[in-house]
Amino acid sequence: MSIDRMKAQMSEKPGFIAALDQSGGSTPGALRHYGIPESAYDGEAEMFRLMHEMRVRIITAPSFTGEKIIAAILFERTMDGLVEDKPVPSFLWEDRGVVPFLKVDKGLEPEKGGVSLMKPIPGLDELLARAVKLGIYGTKERSVINLPDREGIAAIARQQFDLARQISAHGLVPILEPEVLIKSPDKAGAEAILLEELTRGLDALPDGEQVMLKLTIPDVPDLYRDLMTHPRVQRIVALSGGYPLDEACTRLAANHGMIASFSRALLGDLKHSMSDAEFDATLAQAIDKIYRASTIKN
């Protein structure tokens, strides 16, 4: 079955996850960085059409395959879109060998207690049911930690694990993403508390239920290494968090067992004006760097 092959790939295969899930407020910035200014389109529909074209260009590039990219995280509109007359999730898995995930969070609440919880997600069960029908393997949900406030970080962990249970009930594998900001005034302190809260939440999960964790590359190398052997953890992946590609890869290579789930660091050098050959060569170079950092450790 596809689900068994997907699980084996996500649990064991060397490689990394491509995060292609920019949405809503982050879309204009992503297009601008790609070389398409806001003056080049009129309205949200045109904006998302251009964003979809960018993502299709990425996932149809010759270098974007399951050889080094084991999965990709999609925005809802991308999940619902087509590539070469095929639903995007089907194309990724059947034509590229890349496991499809879906971003489900709807943004962040204002910061309180040093953290930003996720906003409510209306219609989540309906979205998850639709994702299953489209062949999605799992989900991703992001919240943010700025300060080492134990009460705030505990609230982040509770919300993440509560949502994970709802997602798991649909047969999907949730990726919990409690991001510690790289500009936090005490990043290491926040990460130490987060480790405790994640361990507590994982220990409380039912037998047979697994999640993935998407975490900021920690200031203390291998901080999360013990979690990798936890029976409730399928994989631990790293977000780039705003670090430039080379720095993100250097930091990642110091964390054994942790693989990348990069967005900006993967796509940052791609431009709309590039020829297809230039585009693929630039993408391939970034893929190679991130793959090495995910698989060859210091």
N, C-alpha and C positions, 0 to 999 in steps of 0.2 A: 504493500500500500504506500501511496505517496507520503502519508503522515509519518509512517515508520522511517522512510528514507529521509524525510526532512528532519526528524528527531535525531537520527544518527549523524546527519550532517551538522546540525547545530550543537550537538554534544561533543563531537570528536574531530571533525575535519579541520585541518589547519586553514587559516584565512582570516577574514575580517568582515564586518558588516558595513555596508554603505548606507548612510543616513540621508535619504532623499525626501525629507518630510517637512521642509520649510512650508509654513502655512500662514494665512491671515496677515497679521502685521509684519511678519518677517519677509513676505514675498517681494514687496517693492525693493527692499535692500538687496535681496538675493539677485533680482533681475538687474539692478543698478550695477552690482559688482560684476555681473556677467557681461555688462556693456549695453544694457537696454535701459535708458533713463525713463522716468515716469512720463516725460513729455512724448514718448514714443507710442503710448497707448491711452485709450480713453475708457475708463470704467473697469470694474472688477472682472467682468466676463473676459474682456480682452487681456487683462493682466494674467488671469489664470490660464488662458489659452497659450500665452507666450511661455508661462512657466511649465505647462505640460509639454510644449515643444522642446524646451530645454531638457526636461527629464527624459523624454523619448530619445533625444540625441545622445544622452549619456548611456542609457541602458541598451541602445542598439549599437553603440561603438564596439568595434572588434575586441577591445581589451576588457570590456565589461562582461566577464563570464564567471561561472562558478569555480573556475580553476583557482582563483585567489579570493574572490568575493563570495562568501558563503550565504549571505542574506542581504536584503535591502529593506529599509523601513520607508513606507509610503505615506503620503498625505491622503486623506479620504478622497479628494477629487482625482488624485492619480490612480488610486485603487479602482475608481469607477470609470476611468478612461480606457482608451484602446491604443494599442501599438500594433501596426501591421494587421489591422482588423481583428485583433485578439485582445481579450481583457488583459490589462497589465499584469495582474498576478499570475495568470496562466502563461503569459509570454516569459516572465522571469523564470518560472520553474521549468517549463517544458522546453523552452528554446535557449535559455541561458544557464540553467542549473543553479539558480539563485532562489533561496527561500524567501517568500514575501511576508513582511510584517506590516502592521498598520498603526500609525500614531492615532491615539484616541482622545488625548487630553484636549481641552478647549482653552488653554491658557492659564494664567496665574492670578490668584488673588493678590491684593496689595500686601507688602511685607508686614508681618506682625510677629513679634517674638523672634526676630532674626531670620524668619523663613517666609517663603511664599507658597502656600498650599495651592493645589489645583482648584480651579473653578468647578462648579457642578457640571456634569456631562449629561445633558438631557438626551433621552432616546438612546442611551448606551446599549441596552439589550437588543434593540432593533438593529443598531449598527453592527454589533457583534454577530448577530444571526446572518446579516447580509455578507459580512466578511468571511464567515465560514463557507457560505455558498460559493463565494468567489475564489476559494482556495487559499485564503490567508492562514498562515501557521500560528501567528502570535501577534501581540500588540506592544505598544510602548507608551508610557505615560510619564510626563516630566513634572517635577516640582523642584523648588530651589531653596538652598540653604546658604545664608550669608554669614551668620554669626554662630558661635559655639554655645547656643542656648539649648540646654537639655530638654526643657519642656517643648520648645518649638520643634526640635529635631525628632522628638518622640511623636509629636503630632504628625509630622511628615511621614514617618515610618508607618504609623497606624493607618493613615489615609491610603498610602501606597499598598499595604497588605490587604486592606478592606477591598480596594478596587481589584486587586489581584484575584481574590476569591470569586468576585462576580465574573471576571473574565474567564477564569479557569472552569467555571460552571458551563461555559459554552464549548469546552474542549480546546481552547486556545491557550498558548503559553505567554504569560505576561512578562514584559521587560519592565522592571521597576527602575525609574531614573530619578533618584533624589540627588540632583546636581549640587555639588559644593562649588560656589563661585571661585574662580581662580584669583579674583581680586579681594576675597574675604580677608579681613584684617587678622584673622587667626584660622587659616585654612586647615592646618594640621590639627588644631584643637577641635574644630568642627568634624573633621574626618574621624577622629578617635571616638567621639560620641556616636557618630553615625554607625561605625562598626558595631558598637554595643547594641544599638537599637535594631540594626539589621539582623544580628545574630538572634536576638530575642524574637523577632518576627518570624524568622525562618524556623526556629525551634517549635513555634506554635502552629505551623502549617500541618495539615493532615497528611498521613502517610500516602505516598504515591503522587502527591501534588508537587510540581516543580515550577520554579520561576527562573528568570534570568535577571541579572543586575547590570545596569548601565551606570557607571560611576566615574566621577572626575578622577583623572590620574592622580594618585595620592602623593603628598609631599614625602611621606615615609615609604620608600620602595617596598613592595610586597606586603603592604598593610593588610590587604584583603585576601592574602594567599590561603589562609585557613578556611575561608568561606568556600573556596573552590572545590573542596572535598565534601562539603555539606550535602547530605542526600537530597535536600530540597532545591539545590542549585544546579541548573542545567549548564549555565555558562556565565562568566563575568566578562563584561566588555567595557571599554573605556570611551568616554566622550572627549573630544579635543578641547572643548571649553573655551576656545578663543586663542589657544596657543598656536603659533605658526606651525606649519607642517613639520619642519625639521625638529623644532623643540618638542612638539607632541610625540614624534617618533622616538626621540632620544629618551624622553621620560617613560614612554610605554615600554621600551626595550628593557628597562630596569625592573619591570613587574612581571614575574614569571607566571605563565598561565593566562594572563590577561590579554585579550585581543581588542582590536580597535572597533569602534563604531563611530567613524568620523563623518562630518558633514563639510564644514568650512575648510578643514585641513585637506580634505579629498578634492573638493571642487573649486578651491579658491583661485586657481590659475587658469580656469577655463573661461574663454571669451566667445561671445556671439560671433565676432568678426573672423574667427579662425577658420581656415579650411578644414574639411573633414579629417584630412591627414594630420594637420597640426593639432586639432582637437584631440584625436585619439592618441597621438604621441604624448601630449601633455598629460592626459588622463592616465595613460599607461605608466608614465614615470611616477605619478603620485601613488598609483596602485602598488607598484613595486616597492616603494619606500614603506608604505603602511603595512604591506604583507610581511616584509622583512622584520619590522618592529613588532609585529604580532606573533611571529614564529621563531625568530632568532633572538635569544635573550642574553643580556650581559651576565 
